Amino acid sequence: MNAASELGATLIAVGAHGHRGPMDSSLVGSVATRVVATSMQSVLVVRRKLG
């Protein structure tokens, strides 16, 4: 995320596996969650299509 700021990025795209957590939540993984929580830029979380 420091690189995004240094580059002047306005959007960070991050992939997520969508693994289920201890509360059976299939939102996003820990890395994607951390990026969303700490980034000053907008974050786009992309999951692969299931099926």
ROTI-613326 format. One record per atom (N, C-alpha, C): atom name; x negated, y, z negated; residue in one letter; residue number from 1. Coordinates in steps of 0.001 Angstrom, whole numbers. Last residue first. Example, Ala and Ser with C-alpha at 12.3 -4.5 7.8 and 13.67 -1.06 7.14 Angstrom:
<nodes>
<atom:N east:-12850 north:-2250 up:-7080 res:S n:2>
<atom:CA east:-13670 north:-1060 up:-7140 res:S n:2>
<atom:C east:-12900 north:30 up:-7870 res:S n:2>
<atom:N east:-13190 north:-5690 up:-7800 res:A n:1>
<atom:CA east:-12300 north:-4500 up:-7800 res:A n:1>
<atom:C east:-13200 north:-3300 up:-7800 res:A n:1>
</nodes>
This chain:
<nodes>
<atom:N east:18099 north:-22301 up:9426 res:G n:51>
<atom:CA east:18973 north:-23130 up:10218 res:G n:51>
<atom:C east:18282 north:-23809 up:11274 res:G n:51>
<atom:N east:17369 north:-18890 up:8860 res:L n:50>
<atom:CA east:17526 north:-20256 up:8380 res:L n:50>
<atom:C east:18392 north:-21048 up:9336 res:L n:50>
<atom:N east:15010 north:-16630 up:10058 res:K n:49>
<atom:CA east:16373 north:-17135 up:10183 res:K n:49>
<atom:C east:16421 north:-18583 up:9718 res:K n:49>
<atom:N east:12843 north:-15057 up:7674 res:R n:48>
<atom:CA east:13065 north:-15870 up:8866 res:R n:48>
<atom:C east:14496 north:-16385 up:8871 res:R n:48>
<atom:N east:13162 north:-11665 up:6604 res:R n:47>
<atom:CA east:13197 north:-13108 up:6329 res:R n:47>
<atom:C east:13409 north:-13864 up:7626 res:R n:47>
<atom:N east:11641 north:-8650 up:5802 res:V n:46>
<atom:CA east:12130 north:-9501 up:6886 res:V n:46>
<atom:C east:12055 north:-10956 up:6458 res:V n:46>
<atom:N east:12061 north:-5523 up:4468 res:V n:45>
<atom:CA east:11778 north:-6919 up:4124 res:V n:45>
<atom:C east:12457 north:-7799 up:5163 res:V n:45>
<atom:N east:10697 north:-2438 up:4703 res:L n:44>
<atom:CA east:11590 north:-3338 up:5433 res:L n:44>
<atom:C east:11177 north:-4755 up:5104 res:L n:44>
<atom:N east:10448 north:434 up:2764 res:V n:43>
<atom:CA east:9995 north:-945 up:2944 res:V n:43>
<atom:C east:11088 north:-1740 up:3648 res:V n:43>
<atom:N east:9142 north:3763 up:2700 res:S n:42>
<atom:CA east:10276 north:2855 up:2921 res:S n:42>
<atom:C east:9724 north:1462 up:3200 res:S n:42>
<atom:N east:6577 north:4520 up:280 res:Q n:41>
<atom:CA east:7140 north:4489 up:1619 res:Q n:41>
<atom:C east:8391 north:3603 up:1646 res:Q n:41>
<atom:N east:5693 north:3994 up:-2194 res:M n:40>
<atom:CA east:6274 north:5321 up:-2008 res:M n:40>
<atom:C east:6933 north:5427 up:-627 res:M n:40>
<atom:N east:6079 north:844 up:-3820 res:S n:39>
<atom:CA east:5739 north:1637 up:-2636 res:S n:39>
<atom:C east:6432 north:2991 up:-2638 res:S n:39>
<atom:N east:6923 north:-782 up:-5902 res:T n:38>
<atom:CA east:5831 north:160 up:-6136 res:T n:38>
<atom:C east:5504 north:1080 up:-4974 res:T n:38>
<atom:N east:9061 north:-2437 up:-5155 res:A n:37>
<atom:CA east:9116 north:-1733 up:-6439 res:A n:37>
<atom:C east:8077 north:-632 up:-6562 res:A n:37>
<atom:N east:8252 north:-3548 up:-2716 res:V n:36>
<atom:CA east:9467 north:-2726 up:-2774 res:V n:36>
<atom:C east:9473 north:-1869 up:-4035 res:V n:36>
<atom:N east:6011 north:-5002 up:-3625 res:V n:35>
<atom:CA east:5856 north:-3934 up:-2629 res:V n:35>
<atom:C east:7058 north:-2998 up:-2678 res:V n:35>
<atom:N east:7221 north:-6844 up:-5380 res:R n:34>
<atom:CA east:6241 north:-5881 up:-5892 res:R n:34>
<atom:C east:6050 north:-4713 up:-4924 res:R n:34>
<atom:N east:8815 north:-8290 up:-3581 res:T n:33>
<atom:CA east:9436 north:-7569 up:-4684 res:T n:33>
<atom:C east:8501 north:-6497 up:-5223 res:T n:33>
<atom:N east:6848 north:-9460 up:-1982 res:A n:32>
<atom:CA east:7792 north:-8507 up:-1388 res:A n:32>
<atom:C east:8464 north:-7669 up:-2473 res:A n:32>
<atom:N east:5688 north:-11110 up:-3962 res:V n:31>
<atom:CA east:4900 north:-10089 up:-3273 res:V n:31>
<atom:C east:5818 north:-9032 up:-2671 res:V n:31>
<atom:N east:7802 north:-12811 up:-4786 res:S n:30>
<atom:CA east:7190 north:-11899 up:-5738 res:S n:30>
<atom:C east:6375 north:-10803 up:-5066 res:S n:30>
<atom:N east:10480 north:-12954 up:-2290 res:G n:29>
<atom:CA east:9398 north:-13472 up:-3116 res:G n:29>
<atom:C east:8755 north:-12396 up:-3971 res:G n:29>
<atom:N east:14032 north:-12206 up:-2492 res:V n:28>
<atom:CA east:12717 north:-12154 up:-1857 res:V n:28>
<atom:C east:11672 north:-12705 up:-2811 res:V n:28>
<atom:N east:16680 north:-13801 up:-3119 res:L n:27>
<atom:CA east:16441 north:-12473 up:-2569 res:L n:27>
<atom:C east:15129 north:-12434 up:-1813 res:L n:27>
<atom:N east:18037 north:-15977 up:-4225 res:S n:26>
<atom:CA east:17253 north:-16155 up:-3003 res:S n:26>
<atom:C east:16977 north:-14810 up:-2336 res:S n:26>
<atom:N east:18171 north:-17085 up:-7485 res:S n:25>
<atom:CA east:18354 north:-15915 up:-6628 res:S n:25>
<atom:C east:17472 north:-16076 up:-5397 res:S n:25>
<atom:N east:18029 north:-18826 up:-9623 res:D n:24>
<atom:CA east:18675 north:-19257 up:-8390 res:D n:24>
<atom:C east:19008 north:-18086 up:-7475 res:D n:24>
<atom:N east:16397 north:-17954 up:-11563 res:M n:23>
<atom:CA east:17827 north:-17667 up:-11757 res:M n:23>
<atom:C east:18628 north:-17993 up:-10505 res:M n:23>
<atom:N east:13855 north:-18570 up:-10672 res:P n:22>
<atom:CA east:14383 north:-19306 up:-11819 res:P n:22>
<atom:C east:15866 north:-19052 up:-12070 res:P n:22>
<atom:N east:14302 north:-18281 up:-7042 res:G n:21>
<atom:CA east:13634 north:-18054 up:-8318 res:G n:21>
<atom:C east:14303 north:-18823 up:-9435 res:G n:21>
<atom:N east:13798 north:-19580 up:-3822 res:R n:20>
<atom:CA east:14709 north:-19355 up:-4948 res:R n:20>
<atom:C east:13919 north:-19246 up:-6234 res:R n:20>
<atom:N east:12201 north:-17805 up:-1188 res:H n:19>
<atom:CA east:12255 north:-18922 up:-2136 res:H n:19>
<atom:C east:13171 north:-18577 up:-3297 res:H n:19>
<atom:N east:11867 north:-16065 up:938 res:G n:18>
<atom:CA east:13197 north:-16246 up:378 res:G n:18>
<atom:C east:13314 north:-17442 up:-528 res:G n:18>
<atom:N east:9616 north:-15225 up:2217 res:H n:17>
<atom:CA east:10037 north:-16619 up:2415 res:H n:17>
<atom:C east:11440 north:-16861 up:1901 res:H n:17>
<atom:N east:9158 north:-12201 up:3951 res:A n:16>
<atom:CA east:9537 north:-12882 up:2722 res:A n:16>
<atom:C east:10010 north:-14282 up:3057 res:A n:16>
<atom:N east:7012 north:-9597 up:5190 res:G n:15>
<atom:CA east:7754 north:-10835 up:5364 res:G n:15>
<atom:C east:8057 north:-11470 up:4025 res:G n:15>
<atom:N east:7308 north:-6109 up:5477 res:V n:14>
<atom:CA east:6747 north:-7237 up:4749 res:V n:14>
<atom:C east:7638 north:-8458 up:4966 res:V n:14>
<atom:N east:6461 north:-2945 up:6626 res:A n:13>
<atom:CA east:7240 north:-4150 up:6915 res:A n:13>
<atom:C east:6545 north:-5320 up:6224 res:A n:13>
<atom:N east:6725 north:344 up:5630 res:I n:12>
<atom:CA east:5958 north:-884 up:5443 res:I n:12>
<atom:C east:6891 north:-2042 up:5740 res:I n:12>
<atom:N east:6705 north:3619 up:6929 res:L n:11>
<atom:CA east:7433 north:2365 up:6757 res:L n:11>
<atom:C east:6445 north:1219 up:6585 res:L n:11>
<atom:N east:5050 north:5686 up:7315 res:T n:10>
<atom:CA east:6345 north:6018 up:6723 res:T n:10>
<atom:C east:7182 north:4776 up:6460 res:T n:10>
<atom:N east:1535 north:6178 up:6930 res:A n:9>
<atom:CA east:2668 north:5345 up:7332 res:A n:9>
<atom:C east:3943 north:5797 up:6621 res:A n:9>
<atom:N east:-907 north:7361 up:6593 res:G n:8>
<atom:CA east:248 north:8226 up:6798 res:G n:8>
<atom:C east:1478 north:7462 up:7252 res:G n:8>
<atom:N east:-3059 north:5889 up:5893 res:L n:7>
<atom:CA east:-2748 north:5969 up:7319 res:L n:7>
<atom:C east:-1588 north:6909 up:7620 res:L n:7>
<atom:N east:-2948 north:6051 up:3127 res:E n:6>
<atom:CA east:-4100 north:6615 up:3820 res:E n:6>
<atom:C east:-3833 north:6795 up:5307 res:E n:6>
<atom:N east:-571 north:4609 up:2672 res:S n:5>
<atom:CA east:-655 north:6028 up:2330 res:S n:5>
<atom:C east:-1782 north:6707 up:3077 res:S n:5>
<atom:N east:-1374 north:2080 up:3550 res:A n:4>
<atom:CA east:-212 north:2728 up:4164 res:A n:4>
<atom:C east:-236 north:4222 up:3886 res:A n:4>
<atom:N east:-3454 north:1523 up:1800 res:A n:3>
<atom:CA east:-3750 north:1692 up:3218 res:A n:3>
<atom:C east:-2595 north:2402 up:3914 res:A n:3>
<atom:N east:-2064 north:1159 up:-538 res:N n:2>
<atom:CA east:-2966 north:2292 up:-441 res:N n:2>
<atom:C east:-3293 north:2572 up:1014 res:N n:2>
<atom:N east:-819 north:-1182 up:0 res:M n:1>
<atom:CA east:0 north:0 up:0 res:M n:1>
<atom:C east:-864 north:1246 up:0 res:M n:1>
</nodes>
